[in-house]
Amino acid sequence: MMRDPARALNALGMAARAGKLASGDETVLRAIRSGKAKLVVVAADASDKAKKKYGDKCRAYGVKRVEAFDRRTLGAAIGKAERVVVAVLDAGLAALVADRLGELSEVEDIE
């Protein structure tokens, strides 16, 4: 487990450029429901309501969820305006992001 938040942000940017990233509320929820989301990243400064919503949704569908960065950093990483939530749709990139965040964030593994 290598804590390297900069690499995690880099991987999110790669995912975005590769078209392997969903961002924004509805798009991410659709990705979770359709089973395409491999990792959901919720901004640490998201509202409690948003954190609960994605937490519940990810738990229900068995998707890994991490809380990291703030909405501005998250948006900048993927070349967009502020983003409260993004979903990585590629298993390899999702593993890379989760690994680089390490214990920087709470990673929920659902068996």
C-alpha positions in Angstrom: 0.0 0.0 0.0 1.7 3.1 -1.3 0.2 6.4 -0.1 0.6 8.8 -2.9 -2.3 11.1 -3.4 -0.7 12.8 -6.3 -0.5 9.5 -8.2 -4.1 8.8 -7.3 -5.2 12.1 -8.8 -3.1 11.3 -11.8 -4.8 8.0 -12.2 -8.2 9.7 -12.0 -7.1 12.1 -14.8 -6.0 9.1 -16.9 -9.3 7.4 -16.3 -11.1 10.6 -17.4 -9.0 10.9 -20.6 -9.6 7.2 -21.4 -13.3 7.6 -21.0 -13.2 5.3 -18.0 -14.6 7.8 -15.5 -18.2 8.9 -14.6 -18.6 12.2 -12.9 -21.6 14.0 -11.5 -24.5 12.8 -9.5 -26.8 11.0 -12.0 -23.9 9.6 -14.2 -22.2 8.1 -11.1 -25.5 6.6 -9.7 -26.2 5.0 -13.1 -22.7 3.6 -13.2 -23.2 2.1 -9.7 -26.6 0.6 -10.6 -25.4 -0.8 -13.9 -22.3 -2.5 -12.2 -19.9 -0.4 -14.3 -18.5 1.5 -11.3 -15.4 -0.2 -9.8 -14.5 2.6 -7.3 -16.5 5.6 -6.2 -14.5 8.6 -4.9 -16.6 11.1 -2.8 -15.0 14.5 -2.0 -14.2 14.9 1.6 -16.1 18.2 1.6 -19.2 16.7 0.2 -22.4 17.2 2.3 -23.2 14.5 4.9 -26.3 13.8 2.8 -24.3 13.1 -0.3 -21.8 11.0 1.6 -24.7 8.9 3.1 -26.4 8.6 -0.3 -23.3 7.3 -2.1 -22.3 5.2 0.9 -25.7 3.5 1.0 -25.8 3.0 -2.8 -22.2 1.6 -2.9 -23.0 -0.8 0.0 -26.2 -1.9 -1.7 -24.3 -2.7 -5.0 -21.1 -3.9 -3.5 -19.0 -1.1 -4.9 -15.8 0.2 -3.1 -16.1 3.8 -1.9 -13.4 6.1 -0.8 -13.6 9.6 0.6 -10.7 11.8 -0.5 -9.6 15.3 -1.6 -12.0 18.2 -1.8 -14.4 18.9 -4.6 -12.1 21.5 -6.3 -9.1 19.1 -6.3 -11.3 16.3 -7.6 -12.7 18.4 -10.4 -9.3 19.8 -11.4 -7.8 16.2 -11.6 -10.3 15.3 -14.3 -10.3 18.6 -16.1 -13.8 19.7 -14.9 -15.3 22.2 -12.6 -15.8 21.1 -9.0 -16.9 17.5 -8.6 -18.4 16.0 -5.5 -18.3 12.5 -6.8 -16.6 10.4 -9.5 -16.7 6.7 -10.4 -13.8 4.9 -11.9 -15.1 2.4 -14.5 -11.9 0.5 -15.1 -10.8 -2.2 -12.6 -7.1 -1.6 -13.0 -7.3 2.1 -12.6 -9.7 1.7 -9.7 -7.2 -0.5 -7.9 -4.4 1.9 -8.6 -6.4 4.9 -7.2 -7.5 2.9 -4.1 -3.9 1.7 -3.6 -2.4 5.2 -3.9 -4.9 6.6 -1.5 -4.0 3.9 1.1 -5.1 4.7 4.6 -5.5 8.4 3.6 -9.2 7.6 3.1 -11.7 5.1 4.5 -11.9 2.4 2.0 -14.9 0.1 2.4 -14.5 -3.4 1.2 -17.7 -5.2 0.9 -17.5 -9.0 0.7 
